[in-house]
Every structure is written in C-alpha cells, then in structure tokens.
Amino acid sequence: MSQNRPVPPSRHPAFFTFVLVAIAIAGVELASYAVWKLGVPGEVRRNIKALCRTPGSEPEKVPNTFWHHALNPNSPAYQGLINSKGTKGPDFAMPKPAGELRIICVGDSTVEGIGVAPQETFPAVLEQLLKPLIATSTRYHDVRVINAGIGSHNSAFSLAYLLFRLIHYQPDIVLIKSAYNDYLPYCIPGMQYDYLNAFPQPFCLASSPNPYWRLARYSNLLKIVGALLFRQEVANPFTSFSGAITPEQLQRMDYSANADKFYIYAENIRSMILACKGRGIQVAVLDLPTSPDPQHYGHDKTFGQRFRELIARLEVELRRVTSEEGVPLITTGPLDAADFFDHCHNTASGNRRIAQRIYETLAPTIR
C-alpha cells in the first residue's frame, strides 16, 4: 500500500511569484498597447504624450508674451530648421551687412510653408529668383528673404511679431500674407480685439505636471486610465491652437454675430503697413487664394463654401485698406487644385507660382 508523500515546498517561491506577476503585467500592457493604438483617438494620444513629457512630444509652438506663440526649435518638427533669431531657415547677420537686400515675409502657416520642404516655401523660392537680378544690380550685391511665417498666427499676432521683433531686423521690404486664421475669432460671439477669446494660452504644457502622468509615461494602461480619470486635463489640447472655440462653432463658421467687426482685421493689416511706411520700409500685401478642389475641404461638403465666403469677406477689407494706404496687393493666382494640398496650403508648385508673382511685382523696384 503506497503512501502519498507531501510535495516539497518550492525553494524559490518569491522568484516564481515575481515571474507570474511580470508575465501578467506584460500581458496587460500588451493588451493596453493595442487599445492605446487602435481605440484612443490620435489627438487624445498626442495630448497625453505631452502631459507625460514623452520624448519626441515637444509641442511645435511655445507661448510668447508679445506675439502669442513662436516656433519651438526643440520640437522634432523643427529640429535643425530654426535659426538663432527664431525664424525658419538659415541664420542671418545683425546688423544687416551693407549692400544686402533684406526681405521679410510675415504671416501664418501658408508663409511658413507647412507640408513642403524648406527650400520649397515661397520665401525660399523668391530668394532664388532674385539672385540673378541682384547680380546685375548697382544698389545691392546680395539678397536675403527671411521666412517669418508662424503656423496658427493671425493678423493680430503677426502685427505684434512685426512691431516687437521683425521690424528691428532691418528689412528693406516686408511682405504680408495673413487672414486664414482670422476666421477662428470671427466664429465666436463676443470676439475681442486681441483675438484671445479664440486663442487662450495655447501650446502650453503644465508647469507643474500632475505626478500621475510621470508614472503613466511608462505604461499604456496608466495612460488609458488617465484619459478616463482626468478627462478635462486631457481634453484641453496642449498642442492645439483653437483654445476656447468649440467644434460646433468651428463647423458652423457663423460669423453673423461679428459681421460688423471686419474692420478689426483691416486695422491690423493697416497697422503693419503704417509701421513699415513710417520707417521707410517698402511693403506689399499678398492676396488670399483658396483651393478650387472640393476634396480639399474634408468630409463636410459645406465647409468649403463657408470657408471661402469668410475669406472673401476678409479679402474685401484687404483690398480696401491696401487701396487707402497706396500699397500693392499682389494677386498670386489664378492657382489650380494641384497648387494646393488642402484648403489653403500650397504645394511646391503653388509656392513657385506665388514666388513668381511676387518677383514680377518687386523686380522693377529693385533693379
């Protein structure tokens, strides 16, 4: 008759417990990774990465006291592209060297040139077009076109940028192209002159981040739980520019409450013009082309018409103020659908055509 012998206890119970716990955690994290990638919206993931200070999540813009926000040279999107003066492109000397023709292009992302290589932006192309002309000039022996465009800037921010910084870089000519982001404040009842009703403190990461996010940086499960526990914190888009405007207001694009305030945009443009004229700086303003392709306006089939109508209303003010101040309004079109990759941003071919139009306007004045 056999006797049941007791099973000897494991010599390493703590080790096996650790292994089992590690396997369980790895399984949970693996499942959480799938949920994180497939089930969490992209904007939420970006905001959580910013809260967690995940490497590579540096926002593209940083707050600025005077012109609201600036390009962030530490962002992966701009590494190696921002010079010591904060503009996009090669550095430039200060004070300006004798004999240099210096042109500054101020405006939004259509000037900055998102979606194309740095050498394909219209300021870069314009500089190349002007070089042969400068080689035959008796007034200049070099040319520098500075790309001072900043994505998400509107006319109020561009005005401050010009007054507080750009005008001190000693430009001979200033080119202004701004309006596409002015549509945001016009969509909100109670629009303010400085536009901060639509752009309150954008691109800011919390100065003292919630300690939870420090842990969540290393765990997809904690990121997902955090998205549920701290919804308000996550919903505030740290890397978004839209601020107080709601998706519903943006979709409606109803500017009827501010239809009598389009002069605010015009006065921003006028102030830029007068700031240049008062210092003997030549100034020209670019028109505001939009894509003729309905596919460039997304799934909302009514967005294109509403966006074009609002930009056309702003362009009425642009034509009025440039006429009153006696400065050129450069018509950059007509542009084709192939010259845009979305509703207002230009492809390389579109930027070449814009640069050619600017060249044709400026060339007779700088020979």
Secondary structure, DSSP 4 states (H G I P E B T S, - for coil): ---PPPPPPPS-HHHHHHHHHHHHHHHHHHHHHHHHHHHS-HHHHHHHHHHTT-TT---SEEEETTTEEEE-TTSTTTTTTB-TTSSBSS---SSPPTTEEEEEEEESHHHHTTTS-GGGSHHHHHHHHHHHHHHT-SS-SEEEEEEEE-TT--HHHHHHHHHHTGGGG--SEEEEE--GGGHHHHTSTT--TT-TTT-SSTTPPPSS--HHHHHHTT-HHHHHHHHHHTHHHHHS-TT-S-TT--HHHHHHT--GGGTT-HHHHHHHHHHHHHHHHTTT-EEEEE-----S-GGGG-S-TTHHHHHHHHHHHHHHHHHHHHHHHT--EE------GGGBSSSS-B-HHHHHHHHHHHHHHHHHHH-
